[in-house]
Structures are given as structure tokens and as C-alpha cells.
Amino acid sequence: MQPYLELHLMINKQLIPDYIFESSWEVCNKVGGIYTVLSSRAKTLQDRMKDRIIFIGPDFWKKKESPYFKEDNSLFAEWQWEAKEQGLNVRVGRWTVPGEPIAILVDFQPYFEKKNEIYTWLWEHYQVDSLHAYGDYDEASMFSYAAALVVESFYNHFLSTEQKVIYHANEWMCGLGALYINQRLPQVGTVFTTHATSIGRSIAGNQKPLYDYLYAYNGDQMAGELNMQSKHSIEKQTAMNVDCFTTVSDITAKECVELLDKPVDVVLPNGFDNSFVPKGPAFARKRKAARKRLLEVANALLGESLDDDTLIVSTSGRYEFRNKGIDVFVEAMNRLLRDRDLKKNVLAFIEVPGWVGEPRKDLQQRLATATTYEEPLEVPQVTHWLHNMSHDHVLGMMKYYDMHNRRDDRVKVVFLPCYLDGDDGIVNMTYYDLVLGNDLCVYPSYYEPWGYTPLEAVAFKVPCITTDLAGFGLWANGVFGHNGELADGVKVIHRTDYNYSEVADSIKDAVAEFSTMTKKQVDECRKNAEALSKKALWSEFIKYYDEAYDIALRKAESRKSK
């Protein structure tokens, strides 16, 4: 906790919100890491707030119902009717995650007709440049505007200045709504969290060195150079104008200072809710089932008979080839092929959603017969056909290195390019049911504001490798008091703008080292991984949100008294 906040809390009792409205593109919409942040934190807030934490997300489930949302017309029934009278197309229900908090999904399509009018208002009040908008900027902005209208309507129907209310906006996509609430409901405290600066992510994704030159970059200038003016503009102006500006790690806080010209008020590290991690015999049973399925899929694809002694490793996350370190993972597996210290066969999965076409029929047929095969399928590196097979980064790099999963290769790499939602047509298990089947997970990120994937891995007792360019890796080092090693449950590799080759060698060496460990050493490693995860539970991290709410509410209270 920051020293000034400790002093502040000694002098003043912390203000607690009566209502929290939190908006995000990923409410009831599982598309990225923010979904995990919000959905796993929901139970902690719901236990405390008892239906006074309300999440707002986009409603674009036209053809089929969201698997993450359960509508309930009885919730706020009178307001639902009034909202429709006001032209707001909303559905109210519950987010089907632990705690089942209330969620409001809003249809934002009608506001495209008013887009120019909305952007004009945004320019006149906050000098946000929407002229250079393209791609998802318009869609996100119309949702953000609609979400703010929902809160305004709800507030005017149910609430008053007597209550302490928070509006929490996540990412630049929800910035417009935060600014609208700032203007129209000044009695509401506003919090804005950037999970990654749009410019920082873009600099890294465009192969430019981010860290060595961070102090020299001008965010506005880079926005022009990278054609990111509108996203950068809304993000910067939201950061400047909300009551409390936050981000998720110390490493991203440095970006905010340099690229947005605004220091954060509080760092909100991402916690985890481990209530759904299986315990005791159920864990052992699920781990066995996961390993069995992974080996079945690999053996059918490769025409092999890899057994349970095989070392199963994986990497996963968004398909950001450089930022997530997928490139260095492939590099490391290629080098591991020739490593004399490797004592076990390695089966390495790349679980990253690509431009997937369909599950392979030939692989499905093999899996259905449940017999063994001695010949690999054609293209034995991928489980699903892609729309862009000849231009895919993973397959292209494997082809360049002549990685064809030959029978005598001790390291086999399999690309699983789909969302693991339990219905992919090949594995047919969810990510959380599968991750605990790994022996080791590898997340060698170059750009990673926090890093949920390593936190999820250790929560499921899977040791992992990450880097100190990930917020989680830095945090782990801080907990250990030294650079994490495999024996700690998390190995944290030092990564810079320029040490790609050294990182690949470190991963190679770590996997080889893991292959030599005794069962006792592995068990200790797994125990330490789980112990670290418990220090990152939401019950440990929610206090930082309380600080953010307090800061925002004090500013709102001061406006009420004027």
C-alpha cells in the first residue's frame, strides 16, 4: 500500500460504496484476459455488496444466447419497463460465474445513427480526437455510450445523492462512458482501469523496442505514427479526467506516466478466485483425464504411442505472436530437440486461438476409433484447419525450422488453434479442465501488463516459466525476494528488448532441468506453485480496489458539497 494512503486511512475512515457499476466489453463476453479479471473478482464483490455490484456488457447475442448470461425479467422489473420507454434496449439477468452477480446487457447498435453527434460532444467537452477512428473504435464507443445511459437511467430511477456510487470503466473501450458519467452525474465517483496502454501494446506489437526507449517516447507522437490517434486520445483524456486512474501492475504504471502523461493513483493487481479449482481426489481424477485426452489427441495426430511419462508443456493466451512470446516458445522447443540433457519425451501444445476454419475430419475419425496408428496424419502440427494455413505465424515458423514432428524427434509441438470452450470438435474439454494436465506451462511474454495465464497455471498446481516483463513475473519476484526459479514453482526469466536468444536458451534449459527432477522434487515444485497462487487471491488484492473507490468517492463527495 502506498505510504500516503496508509497515512490517509489512519486519519480518515475509508469510504465504502453503496453501489458499484462496472462496465467492460468482456462482461458476459469471453474474449480475453479482462473477462477473467472481472468474472473471478465478481464473487468477492458480490459477497460483500449483495446485488449492489452491477456489471454492464454489450448485448450482441442475436443468433444464440450467451452461455455466460441468464436473463431474469423480475430483476428491477419496473426500471426495465422504464428503460425501454426511454429507448434503452436492455436485458437484465445474472452472469453465470461464481457469485452470480447482476449483469445488464445493452444493445448499442441504435446509437450508430447518433455517432457524429456523440463524437462532437466528446470533442467539445474533452477534446477527444475521433476523426481518425477505424475498426473497433466505433463499436466500442457506441457500447460505452449506451452503458453510461444505462447507469444514468438506473441512477435517476433508484438512487440519489444520499448514496455513494462508483462507476468503474475498463480499458479505452469504456472511456467515453466514464467521461459521460463525469459530465452528467458528477455525484458519482469514476474509476478508470487501463489493463494495457493502447500505445504501449502497439509499439511492442510493431516490433519497436519499448522498454529501453520508454522514457524517450512521446505518446501523442507515437499515436500519429502508428495510426492510433483515436484510441490513444480517448484513453488519455479518460485517464486525465476521471476521479481515480488505475492500472494492473507496476510495469504498466511506468507506461502510463511516459505515454499518457498521467501517473496512476492506485495499482490494482489482478487476483484470482480458486473456488472452482478441484480439491483432493477430484483434482487427481481431473488431472488424469486431462492428460489422457491430450495424449489421445497427440497420438492420433502424430501416429505415436506417447505414454503418461511424457512431459506435457504448453503455452496459451491471445494470438499476439511476439507480445505473448509465442515466437520464443517455438524457438525454445526447436533448440530443445537437440538438447542432450533432456531426459523425457516432450509434448508441447500451443493453445492460442487462430483464424480457425474447422476441426480436422481425419483427426476426428481417428479419435472416434480409439485405436493406435503408426503413421502421422498430413500436417501433423495442427489439430484444426486454418483459413490462412500458408500465412500463419506458428505454422510458418515451424516450417522454417523444419519442425515436422518426426517419429524420432524427442520434442513434438502441436498447435491447438481454437478457444477451449469444451466444444471445439477435437479436444472437447474446457481450458480449466485441461490446464491441470500439464507438467509445466511456459509464458515468455515480451508485453504482458499482468499475466493471468501463469497465475491460472500455478492455481492448478502447475509450475510455470514467465518473464520479468510480465506484471505477474515482477510480482512473483517481489514475493520471493529473488528471481523466481523452478524450485519456487515459478521461474522468472529476465527479458529485455534485445535478449530473445538468451530467453529461448533459458526456457530450453529449464524444461530440460524439469525432465531430470525426481518425483519428490516435482511434488515440492507443484506445492510451491500452489502456495504462491494463494497469495494472489482476490481476498488478498481487493484492498487495492477499496483504495481506488475511496479516492473516487472523496472527490465525488467534494463536488456534492459545492
N, C-alpha and C positions, 0 to 999 in steps of 0.2 A: 504494500500500500504506500502511495506517495506520502512523504512526510507532512506536507501541508494539509492533506486530507485527514491524517491522523490527528493533527492539532485541531482542525476544524471540527471533527467529530467529538473531541473532548470538550469543546466549548459549546457546540450546538448539537441538539438531538437530531439524528438523521431523519429527513422527511421521507415518508413511505407513500407511494402512490396508491390511490383508491382504485384507479383503473389504468390499465396499460393497453394501448392499441399498437400492434406491431405489424408492419406491412413488409412484404417481400414477394418477389416474383416466384419464390420457391415454397410458398405456403401451399400445402397440398399438391405440390408440383415437384416431383423428384427428378431434378435435372443436374444437381451439383452439390458441392460441399455445404452451401448455406442451408440446404434442406436439413442436413444432419445437425447443424448448429441449432436451428430453431426447434426442430422436432424433438431433439434429445433434451433441450433445455425446457421444453414445454411442461413436462411433469413437475419439475421443481417449482416453476412459477404457478402452475395450476394448483398444486398442493397448498401453496401459500395464499393465492388470490381467489380461489373458489369461483371460477367463471367470470372473474373480473379482469382476466387477461384474454384479449380478443385478437386473433390473428386475421389478417386480411390478405387475400391472394387473388390471382386472376382466374376468371371463370371462362375457360375456353374448351370445356369438355362438352362438345356438341354431339359427337357421334357415339361416344360411350362415356359412362360415368367414371369419375375419378376413383381409382382404387384407394385413395387416401382421404376420402371425404364422405361423410354420412349425413345427408340432409335431415333437418328436423324443423318442420314448419311451426312447431309450438314455441320455439325459442324466439323471444322478442316479437311475438306474433303481431302485436299492434303496430310496432315500429316497422316490421316488414311490409305491412299494408301501406303505411305512410310513405316509406321509401319508394315503393312502386308508384304511388301517386306523384312523387317528386321526379319520376323518370329514372330512378335508380334500379337497374336490374340486378338484384342481389339474391343469393341463396345462402341461408344460414344453416349451420349444422355443426358437426364435430370433426376435428382432424383425427383420423384413426391411428394415432400414435399413443405411447404411454401417457396417461393423464387425460386423454381425450379432451383437449381444450376446445373452446368455441372457435369456429372459423367462419368468416364471411367471405364468400367468393363473389366477385363483382365482374359483370360484363363491361369491358372497356371499349368495345367496338363503336358504340354510338358517338363517342367523343372525337373520333377522327374527323367528323364534319366540322368541329369547332377547333381543329388543330391550330390553324393560323391565329385565331383569336387567343387561344391559350398561350401560344408561344410569344405573342405580342405582350400579353400581361406579364409573362415571365421576364421578358427583356426590360419592360418599363419599371418593374419593381426590383429586379435583382440583376439586371444586365447579363442574363444567361444567353449565350450565343447558340440559337437553334438553327441558324441558317445553313450550317454545314451538316445537318442531320442526315443520316443514312442508316440502312439496315434496321437493327433492333431499337434504335433510339426512339423512333415514333411510337412503336408498340409499347415499350417500357414507360414512356412519358404519359401516354393515354391511360395506362393502368394506374400509374402513380396518382394522376389527377383524380381518377374515379375512386381510388382508395381514400383519398383525402375528403372527397364529397361524402363518402360513406360515414367517415368519422364525424364530419360536421353535422350531418343529419342525425346521427345517433346521439351526439352530444346535446344538440338542441332539443331532442325529444326526451332524453332521460336525465341529463346531468346539468350541473350548474357550477358557478364559481366556488361553491362550498367544497366541491370535491377536488382532490389533487389528481390530475390526469397527465399521463405521459403518452406522447406519440413517438414511436421508435421506427425509423426508416432504415432499411438495409440496402446498401450499395447505391451507386449513382442512379440505378433504375427507379428508386423510390424518392429521389431528391426533390423532384417537382412537388410531390405531395407534402413533404416536410416544409417546404417554403410556403405552400398554400396555407397550411395549418398555422405557420408562424404569422402570416398576414391576417388570416380570418379568425383565428381562435388564439389570440395572444395569451390567454389564461391557461393554455395547455403547454406543458414543458416538452420541448422537442429534443430528441436524441438521434444522431446520425452515426451509423457504423459503416465505414468503408472496409470491406474484407480484403480488398487489394486495390491499390490505386489503378485507375484505368491506364494512366500513362506509364506507370512502372511496369505493369504487365505487358504493355505494348512495346516498350523499349526492350524488355527481355525477349519477348516473342519475335522481335525483328532482328535478333542476333547482335544487338548492340550491348556492349559491356555496361551493366547497370551499377554495380557496386563501387568499383574503383573511381568512377566518374560521377557518382550521385551528387556530390557537393557542387559539381560544375554544371549540372543540367538545369535548364530553366523550363519549368513545366509548361508554361504558355507557349514558349518557342517550340518545344518538342511536340506539343499538340498540333501545331500547324504543320510541322514536318511529317508527322505520322497520320495526318488526316483524322485527328481525334478531337477537333475543337469542341464539338457539342457535348460529348460525354465528359470531357475534362472540365468544361465550363460549368455544367450542372453540378458536378462533383465538388468543384472548388467553391462555388457560391453556396452550396448547401453546407459545406464544412465551415465556411465563414459566418453563416447566419443562424445556424441552429444554436440551441442553448448548451448542448453538450456534444462535442465531436469526439468520436472514439474510433479505435481500430483494434485488431485482434492480436498483435504481437509487437514487441519492441522493434523488430526489424522493419515492419511496415510503418511504425510510428516515425522512423527516420525518413522514409519516403514521403510521408505527409508533410513534414517540415520542409523538405527540399523541393518537392514537386507541386504541392498545393499551397505552400507558403503559410501553413497553419499547423501549429503543434496540436496534438490531440490532448483532450482533457483527461481521459482515462484510457488505459489499455484493457480490453476485455478479452482475456484468453479464452479459447474455445474449450469447454468442458465436455463431459461425456456422461450419459446415463447408462449404467451397466445392468439395469434391471432385467433386460432381455438376454443377457449372456447366460447360457445354460450352466447349471451347477451340478457337481457330483457326477453320478452315473449318467445323467442326461448329457453332460458335456462329453464324456468319453464316447458315448454312443453316437453323438452327432459328429464328433471328430473322425470316428471310424467311417461313418457313412460318407463324409466329405472326401476323405482320402480315397475311398473305394470308387467314388464316382469320377474323381479327377483321373485316377489311374485307368479306369474303364475307357473314358473318352480318349486319353492319350494313346492307349494301346490299340484301340480301334483305328485311330487316325494313322498311327505310325507302323502298325503291323508288328507290334512288340509285345513283350510279356513282362513289363516292368512290375516289380513287386513292391510290397509295403516298406521295404528297406530303402526305397528310392527317396532321395532328398527332394522334397517338393518346395519350390520357392516361387514367389510371384511378385509382380508389381501391378498397380492398378491406379485408377483415378481418371481425370479428364484427359482427352487426347490432345495434350499440348506436348509435342514431341520433345522439344528442348526444355521448356519450363519445368515439366514434371520429371525430367531426367530419363525418359524412355530411351533416348539415344544412347546414353551412357550405360544403361542396363543391358541393352543388346551388345554393346561393345564389351562389357564385362563378361557376359556369357560366352562371347566368341573367344575371349582370352582364356576363359576357364577350360575350354575344350582341350587346350594344350598344357594345362597345369598339372605337374607331376604330383603335387601334394593333395590333389583331390582323391578322396578315398571311397566315394559313393557315386552312383549314377545320379544325375541331377535332371529333374523335370521342371522347367521354368515356364510359367504362364505369364503372358502379358494380357491382363484383364482390363482392356481400355475400349470403350465404345467407339467404333469407327463408323464409316459410312456403309453400314451393313445392308446387304441385299436380302439373303435368305439363309436358313440353316442348310448345311450340305446334306442332300438326299442320300448320297453314298455313305456318309458317316452315320446318318440316322439308321440306314438299313443294317449296317454292321452292328450298331449298338442294340438293335432290336433282336438280332440273332443270338447275342450273348456267347458267341464262340470266339476262339482265338484265330488270328490271322498272321501270316508270316510276311506278307507284302504290304508296304505302305500304300495309302491312297495317293492319288495325284495331288501335288501341292500339299505335302504333309506338315505344313507350318500353320495352317489356319482352319478353324472349325466352322466358320460361316463364310459364304461367298460375299465379297465386297463389290460395290458399284464401281470402285476405282482400283481394281487389283493391280494394274500396272503402274499406278501413281501413288500407292500407299507407302507412307514413310517406313513403317515397320517391315513390311514385306520387301521393300526396296533395299533397306539396309541389310536384311538377312541375305538377300540375293547377292548384294555387293560383296559380302563376306563369305559367300559360298556356304551358308548355313542351311543345309538341306535335310537335317535330322537323319543322317545315315545310320545304319544299324550299329556300326562300331563307334559312333560318337557317344561319349560319356555324358554329354550335355545336350538335351533336347529342348528346343524352345517352341512353344505353342502359343499362337495369337488367338485369343478369345475376344472377338471384337464387338461384343454386344453388352447391353445392360443386363446384369444378372438379377432379373426380377422373378425368377422361378419359372419363366415361360419362354425361354429363348429357343427351344426346339432341340437343343443338344444336351446341355448340362442339366437344365431344368431344376436348378437349385438357386436360392437367393444368395446374394453376396455374403450376408452374415452367416448363412448356413454353410458357406463354402470356405470362408476365410480361415476358420479354425482348423481346417485340414492341412494348412501349410506348416512346414517346419521353420521357414524363415521368410520374411517379407522384406522387399527392398524398395525404397522410395528416395532415390538420389536427386532430389529436386534442385533445380537452379533458382526457380522463382516459386516460393511457397510461403505466403503470409503466415499461415499456421501449419496445416498438415493434418487433416483428420485421418487419412489412411494409416499412418503409423500409430496414432492413438487408438484407432479401432483394432489394429493388429494386436497391440500389447494387452488391450482389454480382453481379447480372446486367447491370452497366454501365448501369443506367437512373437518371439523375438524379432526385431527388425533392424534394418540399416537405414539411416536417413542422413541428412547433412545439416551443417550449421547455417545454411541459407534458408532453412525452414524454421518458422517460428517455434514449432514443437521441438525441433532438434536443439535450438538455443535454450528453450525452457528446460529440457531434459538435462543438458549440461549444467544448468544452474542448480537443479535439484541434486545432481550427483556431486557437484563441486569439482568436476573434471570432465574432460571429453569422454562421452559415453563409449564403453567397449561392449563386445558381445556378452561378456560375463555379467554386465549390468542389465541385460535384457534389451538394450538399445545401443547400437553402435552409431556414433555421430561422426561422420567424416567431414573434415574441414574442406570446404569448397569455395572457390573464388571464381572470378570471371575467366580465368585462364588455365586452371589445373584439371581440365577434363580427363586427360590421360592418367593422372595420378589417382583421380576418383575411381576410374574404371579398374585400375590395379588394386585399389583398396577394397572394392566390392569383391573382385575375384579372390583376393587373399582371405577375406572374411568368410566367404562361402566355403572355400577350401578348408579353412580352420574349423568351421562348424561341422564339416564332414568327418573330422577326426575326433570330435568330442565324445566322451563316454556318456552313457545314459544318465549317470548321476550329474554330470556337468550340464547336459541339456536340460534336465529337470530343474536345476538351480537357475539356469538362464531363463526358463519359462516362468518360474516363480518370481524372479526379479522383474520380469516384464509386467506381470500382473500387478505386482506391488506398486510399480511406477504409475500404472494406469489409475490406480485408486487415489493418487494424489492429484489427478486431473478430473475428478468427478465434479459435476455441477454443484454439488453441496460444498465443494471447496472454492469454486470460482464465482458463485453467484454474488458474493460480496462486492465484486468489482462492478457489477450491474447496479447494485444498491448505491454505490458511489455516484455512478452516472445519473441515476434517477434523482438523487439528492441535489446534484448540481443543477439539473434542468428545472426541477421543481422550485428551487430557491429563486432562480431567475424569473420563472413564471409568477411566483408569489410577489416578487418586487414589482412586476407590471400590474398586478391586481390592485396593489396599494396606491398606484398613481391616480 
